[in-house]
């Protein structure tokens, strides 16, 4: 039965209760298994429960992207109008119509490919700037020009923010995994000692330190709430 991350503190709860109940036997087995040992174990369980949630960083990244998608969608109509102005201006432009970059920009908008769209907007914005007088005479609004410039800025800022967020998320995962590993080590220590102490002495208490049997209890209780009181012989 595979152990999930959320099972680890529950496993710790049960082992801590068992070990505290059986403290005299554990201390007799080794003096390091004293009251302070199990208090430190309990503190580590709480540390795991209070770890910052990686899902928060994941959600933030998704929100950044969703907001940009909305902004991009709002510029579909201005992009269509710009395409008309460019086609009508034709030979008055300093580049061929097909090289203005609008088709590529609209494709990136449609595909919601924000990285490609940043590059496409750079081309379109420079071409607009170089041909601003002609395009304004055709009917292009200054508000549309500003909107394309702002979208390019937003995409670049969002990409930078996402990279920082991804880096922070990776560091958080690494830090959290270290604390989980520390709890695992203590849990495994108690499991090993408990089985050694009670094998051939008490089957009921031996079973209290078999990971598979504890996992079955966790699954039976739905993985939440306080575990049942461990059996006492």
C-alpha positions in Angstrom: 0.0 0.0 0.0 1.7 3.2 -1.2 2.3 5.9 1.3 1.3 9.4 0.2 2.8 12.6 1.5 -0.4 13.4 3.4 -0.2 10.0 5.1 3.2 10.8 6.7 2.0 13.0 9.6 -0.9 10.6 10.2 1.6 7.8 10.4 3.6 9.9 12.8 0.5 10.6 15.0 -0.1 6.9 15.4 3.5 6.0 16.0 3.9 8.8 18.5 0.8 7.6 20.4 2.1 4.1 20.4 5.6 5.0 21.4 4.4 7.3 24.2 2.2 4.5 25.5 5.1 2.1 25.3 7.8 4.5 26.5 9.2 2.3 29.3 9.8 -0.5 26.8 11.4 1.8 24.3 13.6 3.4 26.9 14.6 0.0 28.2 15.6 -0.9 24.6 17.6 2.3 24.2 17.9 5.4 26.4 17.7 7.6 23.4 14.0 6.7 23.1 13.1 9.0 26.0 10.3 11.5 26.5 12.2 14.2 24.7 12.6 11.9 21.7 8.8 11.6 21.3 8.3 15.3 22.0 10.7 16.1 19.2 8.9 13.6 17.0 5.6 15.4 17.8 7.1 18.7 16.9 8.4 17.4 13.6 4.9 16.2 12.8 3.5 19.7 13.4 6.3 21.2 11.4 5.2 19.0 8.4 1.6 20.0 8.9 2.5 23.7 8.9 4.8 23.6 5.8 4.0 26.3 3.2 1.8 24.8 0.5 3.4 24.3 -3.0 -0.1 24.5 -4.5 -0.2 28.2 -3.7 2.7 28.9 -6.0 1.2 26.7 -8.7 -2.1 28.7 -8.4 -0.3 32.0 -8.6 1.4 31.0 -11.9 -2.0 29.9 -13.4 -3.6 33.2 -12.4 -0.8 35.1 -14.1 -1.4 33.2 -17.3 -5.2 33.4 -17.1 -5.0 37.2 -16.7 -2.8 37.5 -19.7 -5.1 35.3 -21.8 -8.0 37.7 -21.0 -5.9 40.7 -22.0 -4.8 38.9 -25.2 -8.4 38.0 -26.1 -9.5 41.6 -25.7 -7.0 42.7 -28.4 -8.3 40.3 -31.0 -10.6 42.9 -32.5 -8.0 45.7 -32.5 -5.6 43.3 -34.2 -8.2 42.6 -36.9 -8.7 46.4 -37.4 -5.0 47.0 -37.6 -4.7 44.3 -40.3 -7.3 46.2 -42.3 -5.4 49.5 -41.9 -2.1 47.9 -42.9 -3.6 46.3 -46.0 -5.3 49.5 -47.1 -2.1 51.5 -46.6 -0.2 49.0 -48.8 2.6 50.7 -50.7 2.7 53.7 -48.3 4.3 51.5 -45.7 8.1 51.1 -45.4 7.7 47.3 -45.4 5.6 44.8 -47.5 2.2 44.1 -45.9 3.1 40.4 -45.5 6.2 41.4 -43.4 4.3 43.7 -41.0 3.9 40.7 -38.6 0.2 40.9 -38.0 -0.6 37.4 -39.3 2.0 35.9 -36.9 0.7 38.0 -34.1 -2.9 37.0 -34.6 -1.8 33.3 -34.8 0.0 33.6 -31.5 -3.0 35.2 -30.0 -5.3 32.5 -31.3 -2.9 29.7 -30.0 -2.4 31.6 -26.7 1.4 31.2 -27.2 2.6 34.0 -25.0 6.3 33.6 -25.6 5.8 33.7 -29.4 3.4 36.6 -29.0 6.0 38.7 -27.2 8.3 38.4 -30.2 5.5 39.0 -32.7 4.4 42.1 -30.8 7.9 43.5 -30.8 7.9 43.3 -34.6 4.4 44.8 -35.0 5.0 47.6 -32.5 8.2 48.6 -34.2 6.4 48.6 -37.6 3.6 50.6 -36.2 6.0 53.2 -34.8 7.9 53.5 -38.1 4.6 53.9 -40.0 2.5 55.7 -37.3 1.5 58.7 -39.4 0.3 56.6 -42.3 -1.7 54.2 -40.0 -3.2 57.0 -38.0 -4.4 58.6 -41.2 -6.0 55.2 -42.1 -8.0 55.2 -38.9 -5.8 53.4 -36.4 -6.4 54.7 -32.9 -3.7 55.8 -30.5 -5.5 53.7 -27.8 -4.9 50.6 -29.9 -1.2 51.4 -30.3 -0.9 51.9 -26.6 -2.8 48.6 -25.9 -0.3 46.6 -28.1 2.7 48.2 -26.4 1.1 47.5 -22.9 0.4 43.9 -23.8 4.1 43.4 -24.8 5.2 44.9 -21.5 2.7 42.8 -19.5 3.8 39.5 -21.2 7.4 40.3 -20.6 6.8 41.2 -16.9 4.6 38.1 -16.5 7.2 35.8 -18.0 9.8 37.3 -15.6 7.4 36.9 -12.6 6.6 33.4 -13.6 10.2 32.4 -13.8 10.8 33.9 -10.3 7.7 32.0 -9.1 8.8 28.8 -10.7 12.2 29.1 -9.0 10.6 29.9 -5.7 8.3 26.9 -6.1 11.2 24.6 -6.8 13.1 25.8 -3.7 9.9 25.3 -1.7 9.5 21.8 -2.9 13.1 21.1 -2.1 12.8 22.6 1.4 9.5 20.7 2.1 10.9 17.4 0.9 13.8 17.8 3.4 11.3 18.1 6.3 9.2 15.2 5.0 12.4 13.1 4.8 13.3 14.1 8.4 9.9 12.9 9.6 10.2 9.7 7.5 13.5 9.0 9.3 12.0 9.3 12.7 8.9 7.3 11.8 11.1 4.5 10.4 13.2 4.6 13.5 10.2 4.0 15.7 8.8 1.3 13.4 12.1 -0.5 13.4 12.5 -0.3 17.2 8.9 -1.3 17.9 9.1 -4.4 15.8 12.4 -5.4 17.4 11.0 -4.9 20.9 7.7 -6.8 20.5 8.5 -9.5 18.0 7.8 -12.8 19.7 6.7 -10.9 22.8 3.3 -9.3 21.9 1.7 -9.8 18.5 -0.8 -7.0 19.1 1.9 -4.5 19.9 4.2 -5.8 17.2 1.4 -5.1 14.7 1.3 -1.5 16.0 4.7 -1.0 14.4 4.1 -2.6 11.0 3.8 0.1 8.4 1.4 -1.8 6.2 -1.0 -2.4 9.1 -0.8 1.3 10.1 -1.5 2.3 6.5 -4.6 0.1 6.5 -5.8 1.9 9.6 -5.2 5.3 7.9 -7.1 4.2 4.8 -9.9 2.8 6.9 -10.4 6.1 8.6 -10.3 8.0 5.3 -6.9 9.5 6.0 -8.3 12.2 8.2 -9.3 12.9 11.8 -7.8 11.4 14.9 -6.7 7.8 14.6 -8.3 5.1 16.8 -6.7 4.6 20.2 -4.0 1.9 19.7 -4.8 -1.4 21.4 -3.4 -2.0 24.8 -2.5 -5.5 25.9 
